[in-house]
Amino acid sequence: MASRKKTVAHWPFAPKDVGLNQDTNLLKLIAMITMLIDHTGKVFFAQYNIMRIIGRMAFPIYAYCIAAGCVYSRNRFKYLSRIVLMGLVSQPFYAVALKHTTQRMYAVRFLDDPVGAVFNFYVQSWATPNIMWTLALGLLLIWALRDRQIPCALALMLIVWKVQSSINYGWQGVALIALFYLFINCWWLSLPVVLAFMVWWGMRGGSYHLFGRSFGIQMFTIMALPLIYIPTYSKLKINKWVYYLFYPAHLIGIMLIQFALALGQ
């Protein structure tokens, strides 16, 4: 009797390679620069909206690099722990540097209770979490999909939906990370899907007008797509810790400049 070959269906949520731009070190450098421009513009040059527009390129690049990292990362715990660590370290600097402080953060006087004041300040600063929270949720969602943990993936989607008002870029930011990952080995499929999602996202706003149509600042995220989809070969080498530590470092720098300017007045 002829043996029957067992047919195993391919799981579509576990890409094995990256079909988009693999020059992620260059992309990370561009993301760091555009993020710095964005945050500098927000804090010091609010009158120049072009800096915020340029800054819209940063998040899509970060989202793509996270998705690409999920394809190649061999140690999930280390990958996630680095992002969580940077989020924990950066949070108070994020709140102060980007002006997300609240009265509750100063509810305990430092002179009366130094330890309690620091603890309260840190805990209350999480009223507006930094971007690492969004990236971490995106990572967890990707891993749940890749491991066929559909109930976990659905639970994460529900959590993201519930807390969307408290995270950077809302549920759309987490969804963008997942979309980059799901179609990362087929640029011809990824590009129309991601572009359509970004355009839809950008249409949710009315601050800008072109050809009689209104759109929001998120429309400018599409400027990052050529960098993600057109291959480059810079051979740039950046230590992964430079990539991670830049986030809290640039926030500390912005915060110190604010303090220096306040003292000079």
C-alpha positions in Angstrom: 0.0 0.0 0.0 1.4 3.4 -1.0 2.1 5.6 1.9 0.0 8.8 2.1 1.9 12.0 2.4 0.7 14.2 5.1 0.0 17.7 4.0 0.8 20.4 6.5 -0.6 23.8 5.9 1.8 26.7 6.1 1.1 29.0 9.0 0.9 32.5 7.4 1.8 34.4 10.6 5.4 33.2 10.9 7.6 34.7 8.1 11.1 33.3 7.8 12.8 36.2 6.1 12.6 39.9 5.4 11.7 41.0 1.9 11.8 44.7 2.6 14.9 46.9 3.2 17.3 45.0 5.4 19.6 48.0 6.1 18.1 48.4 9.5 21.1 50.1 11.0 20.7 53.0 8.6 16.9 53.0 9.2 17.5 53.2 13.0 19.9 56.2 12.6 17.3 58.0 10.5 14.6 57.2 13.0 16.7 58.6 15.9 17.4 61.8 13.9 13.8 62.4 12.9 12.6 61.6 16.5 15.1 64.2 17.8 13.8 66.7 15.3 10.2 66.0 16.3 10.7 66.3 20.0 13.0 69.4 19.7 10.4 71.0 17.5 7.6 70.2 20.0 9.4 71.6 23.0 11.5 74.5 21.6 10.2 75.4 18.2 6.4 74.9 18.2 6.1 77.7 15.6 7.8 75.6 13.0 5.4 72.8 12.3 7.8 71.4 9.6 9.8 69.8 12.5 6.7 67.9 13.7 6.0 66.8 10.1 9.5 65.5 9.6 9.2 63.7 13.0 6.2 61.7 11.6 8.8 59.5 9.8 10.3 58.2 13.1 7.5 55.9 14.3 6.9 53.9 11.1 10.6 53.2 10.9 10.8 52.1 14.5 7.7 49.9 13.9 9.3 48.3 10.9 12.6 47.7 12.7 10.7 46.0 15.6 8.9 43.8 13.1 12.1 42.9 11.3 13.8 42.2 14.6 11.0 39.7 15.5 11.9 37.7 12.4 15.6 37.3 13.2 15.7 37.6 17.0 16.8 34.4 18.7 16.2 35.4 22.3 12.7 36.9 22.8 13.2 37.6 26.5 16.3 39.7 25.9 14.6 41.5 23.0 11.6 42.4 25.1 13.5 43.1 28.3 15.7 45.7 26.5 12.6 47.6 25.4 10.9 47.3 28.8 14.1 48.5 30.5 14.4 51.5 28.3 10.7 52.3 28.9 11.1 52.1 32.7 14.2 54.2 32.7 12.9 56.8 30.3 9.4 57.4 31.7 10.1 60.2 34.2 12.4 62.0 31.7 9.7 61.6 29.0 7.1 63.2 31.2 9.2 66.1 32.1 11.0 66.7 28.8 7.9 66.5 26.6 5.7 68.4 29.1 3.4 65.6 30.2 3.7 66.4 33.9 0.5 66.7 36.1 -0.2 68.1 39.5 -0.5 64.6 40.9 3.2 64.1 40.2 4.0 66.8 42.7 1.4 65.9 45.3 4.1 64.7 47.8 6.6 67.4 48.8 10.2 66.3 48.4 11.3 68.1 51.6 8.7 66.4 53.7 9.2 62.8 52.3 12.0 62.5 49.7 11.5 58.8 49.1 7.7 59.1 48.9 8.0 62.1 46.6 10.2 60.3 44.1 8.0 57.2 44.2 4.9 59.2 43.7 6.5 61.3 40.9 7.5 58.1 39.1 4.2 56.3 39.4 2.1 59.3 38.4 4.4 59.9 35.4 2.8 56.8 33.8 -0.4 58.7 33.2 1.1 59.3 29.7 3.3 56.3 28.9 6.3 56.6 26.6 6.6 55.0 23.2 8.3 51.9 24.5 4.9 50.7 25.9 3.5 50.7 22.3 6.5 48.9 21.0 6.3 46.3 23.7 2.6 45.6 23.0 3.4 45.2 19.3 6.1 42.7 20.1 3.8 40.6 22.3 1.1 40.6 19.7 3.5 39.5 17.0 4.8 36.6 19.2 1.3 35.5 20.0 0.4 35.4 16.3 3.7 33.6 15.4 3.2 31.0 18.1 -0.5 30.4 17.0 -1.7 31.6 20.4 -4.8 33.1 18.9 -6.7 33.5 22.3 -3.6 35.4 23.6 -3.5 37.5 20.4 -7.2 38.4 20.8 -6.8 39.2 24.4 -3.9 41.5 23.6 -6.0 43.2 20.9 -8.7 43.8 23.4 -6.2 45.2 25.9 -4.8 47.5 23.3 -8.3 48.7 22.3 -9.1 49.4 26.0 -6.0 51.4 26.7 -5.6 53.0 23.3 -6.1 56.5 24.7 -3.2 56.0 27.1 -0.5 54.8 24.6 1.5 56.6 22.0 -0.2 56.3 18.5 -3.1 54.4 20.0 -4.2 51.0 18.7 -3.1 52.2 15.2 0.5 52.2 16.3 0.3 48.6 17.5 -1.6 47.6 14.4 1.1 49.1 12.2 3.8 47.1 13.9 1.8 43.9 13.3 1.1 44.8 9.6 4.8 45.3 8.9 5.5 41.9 10.4 2.6 39.9 8.7 3.7 40.9 5.2 7.4 41.5 5.8 8.5 38.9 3.3 6.4 40.2 0.4 7.0 43.8 -0.4 4.4 43.8 -3.3 1.7 42.8 -0.7 3.0 44.8 2.2 3.3 48.1 0.4 -0.4 48.4 -0.7 -1.7 47.2 2.7 0.5 49.4 4.8 0.0 52.4 2.5 -3.7 52.0 2.6 -3.6 51.8 6.4 -1.5 54.9 6.7 -3.7 56.9 4.4 -6.8 55.8 6.3 -5.0 56.8 9.5 -3.9 60.1 8.1 -7.5 61.0 7.0 -8.5 60.9 10.6 -7.9 64.6 11.2 -8.4 68.0 9.6 -5.4 70.1 10.3 -4.1 70.1 6.7 -5.7 70.6 3.3 -4.8 69.5 -0.2 -6.8 69.3 -3.3 -9.9 70.0 -1.3 -9.4 67.2 1.1 -8.6 67.5 4.8 -6.2 65.2 6.6 -4.2 65.0 9.9 -0.5 65.1 10.6 -0.3 61.3 10.6 -0.6 61.4 6.8 3.0 62.4 6.7 4.0 59.0 8.0 4.0 57.8 4.4 7.2 59.8 3.9 9.0 56.9 5.7 7.8 54.2 3.2 10.5 54.8 0.5 13.1 54.2 3.1 11.5 51.0 4.3 10.7 49.5 0.8 13.6 50.6 -1.3 16.7 48.5 -0.5 19.9 50.4 0.6 23.3 49.0 1.2 25.1 51.4 3.6 26.9 48.7 5.6 26.5 51.0 8.6 27.3 49.4 11.9 25.6 50.6 15.1 25.8 48.9 18.5 22.3 47.9 19.6 22.8 49.7 22.9 23.3 53.0 21.1 19.9 52.4 19.5 18.3 51.8 22.8 20.1 54.3 25.0 19.5 57.1 22.6 15.9 57.3 23.7 16.4 58.2 27.3 19.6 60.1 26.5 17.9 62.5 24.1 15.0 63.1 26.6 17.5 63.9 29.3 19.3 66.3 27.0 16.0 68.1 26.1 15.1 68.3 29.8 18.5 69.7 30.8 18.2 72.4 28.1 14.8 73.4 29.4 16.2 73.7 32.9 19.1 75.8 31.7 16.8 78.1 29.8 14.6 78.5 32.8 17.5 79.4 35.0 18.7 81.9 32.5 15.5 83.8 32.5 
